[in-house]
Amino acid sequence: MIIIRLDRVLADRKMRLNDLAALVGISNVNLSYLKTGKVRAVRFSTLNAICKALHCQPGDILEYAEDEEEAEAGEAPL
């Protein structure tokens, strides 16, 4: 599973979600969905704009963690 760490990066940068939305050019609602992990996909152009605005790397925002179900079943992620 992919974990979104946008809230942590925003806190580190002392930036509000509204400010980031204005810099990136996307709505507060869409950025909030991303922050809470309620999205299934992120465009590279959006990720690029977020990283540019926050002066960070994609790995600062996105983190991989193995699902418990995958770990128990011994499945390898695709």
C-alpha positions as CSV (number, residue, x, y, z in Angstrom):
1,M,0.0,0.0,0.0
2,I,1.1,3.6,-0.6
3,I,0.9,6.0,2.3
4,I,0.6,9.7,1.7
5,R,2.8,11.8,3.9
6,L,1.8,15.2,2.6
7,D,0.6,16.4,6.0
8,R,4.0,15.7,7.5
9,V,5.9,17.6,4.7
10,L,3.4,20.5,5.0
11,A,4.0,20.7,8.8
12,D,7.8,20.5,8.3
13,R,7.5,23.4,5.8
14,K,5.0,25.3,8.1
15,M,2.7,25.6,5.1
16,R,-1.1,25.3,5.0
17,L,-3.0,23.2,2.6
18,N,-4.6,26.3,1.1
19,D,-1.3,27.9,0.4
20,L,0.0,24.8,-1.3
21,A,-3.2,24.5,-3.4
22,A,-2.7,28.1,-4.6
23,L,1.0,27.4,-5.5
24,V,0.2,24.2,-7.3
25,G,-3.0,25.4,-9.0
26,I,-5.4,22.6,-7.9
27,S,-8.4,22.9,-5.7
28,N,-8.3,22.6,-1.9
29,V,-10.7,19.7,-2.1
30,N,-8.6,17.7,-4.5
31,L,-5.5,18.4,-2.5
32,S,-7.3,17.4,0.7
33,Y,-8.3,14.1,-0.9
34,L,-4.7,13.5,-1.8
35,K,-3.5,14.4,1.7
36,T,-6.0,12.0,3.3
37,G,-5.2,9.2,0.9
38,K,-8.7,9.2,-0.7
39,V,-7.3,9.2,-4.2
40,R,-6.4,6.2,-6.4
41,A,-4.0,8.0,-8.7
42,V,-1.8,11.1,-8.9
43,R,-0.7,12.7,-12.1
44,F,3.0,13.1,-12.5
45,S,2.4,16.8,-13.3
46,T,0.6,17.3,-10.0
47,L,3.3,15.4,-8.1
48,N,5.9,17.5,-9.9
49,A,4.2,20.7,-9.0
50,I,3.8,19.7,-5.3
51,C,7.5,18.7,-5.1
52,K,8.5,22.0,-6.7
53,A,6.4,24.0,-4.3
54,L,7.6,22.1,-1.2
55,H,11.2,21.7,-2.3
56,C,11.1,18.0,-1.7
57,Q,11.4,14.6,-3.4
58,P,8.4,12.3,-4.3
59,G,9.7,9.9,-1.7
60,D,9.2,12.6,1.0
61,I,5.4,12.5,0.2
62,L,4.9,8.9,-0.8
63,E,5.8,5.8,1.2
64,Y,5.4,2.2,0.5
65,A,4.2,-0.3,3.2
66,E,3.4,-3.9,2.7
67,D,-0.2,-4.8,3.2
68,E,-0.9,-7.2,6.1
69,E,-2.8,-9.4,3.7
70,E,0.1,-9.6,1.3
71,A,2.5,-10.3,4.1
72,E,0.4,-13.1,5.5
73,A,-0.1,-14.7,2.1
74,G,3.5,-14.3,1.1
75,E,2.4,-12.5,-2.1
76,A,4.8,-10.3,-4.0
77,P,3.4,-6.9,-5.0
78,L,3.2,-6.3,-8.7
